[in-house]
Amino acid sequence: MNEMVKNIIMWVVIAFVLMSVFNNFGGSKQKSSTALSYSQFINSVNAGQISKVSIDGPTIVGQTSAGENFTTRSPGDIHLVDDLLKNGVEIVAKEPEQQSFLMSILISWFPMLLLIGVWIFFMRQMQGGAGGGGRGAMSFGKSKAKLLSEDEIKITFDDVAGVQEAKEEVVEVVEFLRDPSKFQKLGGMIPRGVLMSGSPGTGKTLLAKAIAGEAKVPFFSISGSDFVEMFVGVGASRVRDMFEQAKKSAPCIIFIDEIDAVGRSRGVGMGGGNDEREQTLNQLLVEMDGFSGNEGVIVIAATNRPDVLDPALLRPGRFDRQVVVPLPDIRGREQILKVHLKKVPIGDSVKPGLIARGTPGFSGADLANLVNEAALFAARANKKTVDMNDMEQAKDKVMMGAERRSMVMSEDDKKCTAYHESGHAIVGRLVPEHDPVYKVTIIPRGRALGVTMFLPERDHISISKRKLESQLSSLYGGRLAEEIIFGEEAVTTGASNDIERASAIARNMVTQWGFSEKLGPLSYGQDENAMGYSGGNTKMISDETNHQINGEVRALIERNYTRAKKLLNDNIDILHAMTEALMKYETLDSDQLDQLMARTPVQPPKDWEDLDESGSGDVSTVDKAKDEPKKDPKPTVGGAAEQP
């Protein structure tokens, strides 16, 4: 289609050039002439000074007796010819000028040619254009997959860290794309599809690109939502077109991101099997069956919700391989950090292992954001390298929110916050199997007025009952400290989020994890249907059982509430000392906490003179404490890592 348009433009240019050339040949060169008014011309005629005139409509071109040329225009004088004949002037009348043949053709056919050109233009726009990737305004049936050639993909397995097991599972795909005959001569068939599932930001898309980069094959990328349109049949047409393009580039990879947008289970929608999404899924199933000879076309899909996909999509012959890309462990986080730290200048003090230890639950995207925030901190301070202090500041900001040092707080509010945080820290230090308390601060961050931070010694795969109960005790430590020091009437709303988290943990212990002796190891949670939606108004448990559950949850919380209260009363001197230290230094690190728990004099923090609250360790979990009671009684800052 492009060649045709180019040819049309070329022939139009040639036609214009030819017409200009013919017009130049047809016209005669005019000598320089003098313009006369008509009255002067008549006077000259009557005086016998004009020898010859040529009349061309209202234009009169003539020659005087002296041989000079002149021009004038007649106003329509009917006696002009009589005057010229009376004075012996030679009269020449020119024939009306005829249009050239080419000009007449152009004038008659130009509207039609213009109409054809406009029609071709709009048809190309409707179809998305040749090689346009179906990006036209009305490109209904064309694929919107973006093609990356083998030379455009620079990502390899070296750029993907923290997902070693997932990389090992897709190595055979790379080997097949490099040398298909190695498998085919033994009768082996490579999996037609690979489904990657995992949390957001774990690197599913990056791993798919790395497969294409390692194998050096074309890479078609498309989102699942690009198939779905408001018109029935459009998505199916796009699926067919995408596979047609892929077969021309085979061996190649088709990457469908967020396939759950088009691959959800059928039979649960309102269309009864005739809606657009289901027809698109049906066409995808047929294409992946290989009836059309799609050898060499490997489909890689990514989703965060593999539970909602249609079972027919997951059967062998379609998505044979289901690769789970989990959140990285401590070793994986360290590898990911090393990859991202290569992109920024770092100092000798940066230790990726310590940072990885303090960031449980972080995905690859979270770690990339962490490194970027650290680089921004260093740039604001006009540093040439990113040091450990910048990394810790960035980690605190990502996990807890930005500092709010400018916030106006009275001394009473600060003192109440200090007692609250001290209660969390003391109980967290004394209960068994609790994550070590790393840092305590009363500097407002995010929506919290104070924060107690914990540093896990390792990634927790499972959590014991003892550890969960220790978490319950530490969560109520802040509220109990306020109650012990200021009285029950002075307890603030700062513990609202602590109560919410503790209640959720206790209920899960009773209803999901079987930690109740009275109710036994049974699940009392709500049932969910195949699509992952809760049962709505369906009651899965009786009123009596629900009453028992509430009683067990209350008993569990009261037991740990009483334990935390006893610990604080027994160590009331440490509570006062820690509060005084917080009021003075605002932030206490692990060294100061060790001194307080040992009842020894507290030394100033290492960087106290610089008024910088960053310590020397790493933060993993955030314990929300005081919040502004009038603005938001339910703070929601951080805290995900501490949840079981």
C-alpha positions, 0 to 999 in steps of 0.5 A: 500500500505504501508503494502505491501511494508513492507511485501516485505522488510521483506521477502527479509531480511528473504531470505538473512538470510536463504541464509547465514545460508545455505551457512554456513552449506554447507561450511567446516571449513578449518584448518590453512594452510601455503601458498607456492609458486609453485616452493617450492611446486614442490621442496617439491614434488620431495623431497618426502615431500608431502603426499596428495594434493587436486586439486580444479581448480588452487587451490591446498590444501595439507598436508606434510609428517610431517602433516602440511597443505599448499596451493598454486596455479597452473600456469597451469602446464600440467606435475603436475599430472605426477610429483605427481604420480611419487613421490607417492603423493595421489591426490584428485580432487574435483567436481565443487561447485554447486550453492545453490537452493536459490541463483540460484532463487535469481540471476534469479529473482532479476532483475524482483523483482527490476523492480517490486519494482521500478514500485511500487515506481513510481506508488505511487509517481504518485498517491501522496502516501497513506495518502500523501494528493495528494502531489506527483509530478504527483498526478493529480486527488487527493485532495490537501486539508490539514487535521487538526484533532480536536486535532490539532486546538487550535483556539477558538472564544476567539482568534477572536476579532473585528468581533462580528457580524460575530461570531454571524452568524456562531454560529449556524454552531458550534451548529449543528456540536456539536449536529446535532439531535437538528436541524434535529428532527425539520426538519431543515437543516443546511446551506451547505455553508458559504461564508465569504467576506471582505478586506484582513487581516480581519480574515476570515481564523482565523474565519473558524478555530475558528469554527472548534476549537469550534465544535471539528471537522476535518478541511480540508483546501485548496486554490482555486488555488489548484483545477486548473491545465493545464489539463482538468478534473483534478480539477473536479477529485480533487473536487470529491476526496476532498468530498469523503475524507470529507464524511469519516470524517463527520461531518467536515468542508471544508475551501476553501480560495480564492474561486474566483480563481475557482468560477468566473462567467462562460461564460466569458472565452475563453474556451466556457464552456469547459475549466478546471476552468469551469469544476471544478466549475461545479463539485463543484456545483454538490457536494454542491447540495448534490446528493451524500449524503454530510450530515455533510460536511459544506463548508466555503469559503473566498474571497475578491471579492464576486462580481465576483463569479458565481450566481449559487454558491451563490444560497440557497442550496449551499452558504446559508450564506454570512457573511461579515467580515468588517474592525474593528471599534474603539471598534473592533480594541481595542479588537484585540490589547488586543489579540495581546498585551497578547503575548508581555510584555507591560508597564502600559503606553500602552493604547489600546483605544488610539492606536485604535483611531489613527488607522482607516482603520487598519485590524487585520493583520495590528494591529498584525504587529503594535504590532510586530513592537513595540516589535522590537523597544523595543528590539532594545532599550534593554527594558524589556517591550513595552511602549506607546512610542514604540507603537507610533513609530511603528504606525508612521513607519507603516503609514508613513515609517521609519525615514530618519534622515541621509538624507542630506538637505540644510537649504533652503530645510528644511525651505521650508518643514517647511513652507509647513507643517505649511500651512497644519497644520494651514488650517487644524486647521481653517477649519470646521469639519476637523480632529484635527491636531495632529503632524507636523514634518519635519523629512523625512519619507519614500519618504516624506520630511515632514508630517502633521498628523491628529487624527480623533475623531471617525471612519467616516462612511460617510463624509459630503460635508463640511468636504470634502471641508475642506480636499480640503482646507488643502491639498492645504495649503502646496502649498499656504504657499510656494507661499505666502512666496517664490513667485509663481516662487519658488513653488516646486513639493512637492505638487504633491501628494496633488494635485492628492488627492485633484483632486480625491476628487473633481472629486468624489464629482461631478461624484459620490456623487452628490455635484454639483448643476449644474450637480445634484445628478447623477452618471457620472462614468464609467460603469463596467461589471459583472466581475468588469472590466471597459468598456474600450473604451466605452464612458458613457458620452458625450464630453459636459457633460465631459466638464461640469464635468471638469468645476465643478471640477475646480470651486470646487477646486478654491473655496477651494484654495481661502479659504485656501489662505485667511486663511494663509494670515490672519494668516501669523504671525502663519505661521512664528512662526510655521516654526521657531518652526519646524526649532528648534524642528523638530517635534511639537505635539498637545500642541505646536500647541495649543500654536502657534494657541493661539499666545503664546510662544511655549514650547519645546516638552516633549522629545525634549532633547532626540531628540525623535519625538514621542508625547503623542497621536495617529496618524490616517491620514497622510498628505504628503507634501514635496517630493524629486522633482528629485527622485519622483515627485509623492509621495505615502506614506500613506494617505489612511485613509484620503481618503473619 
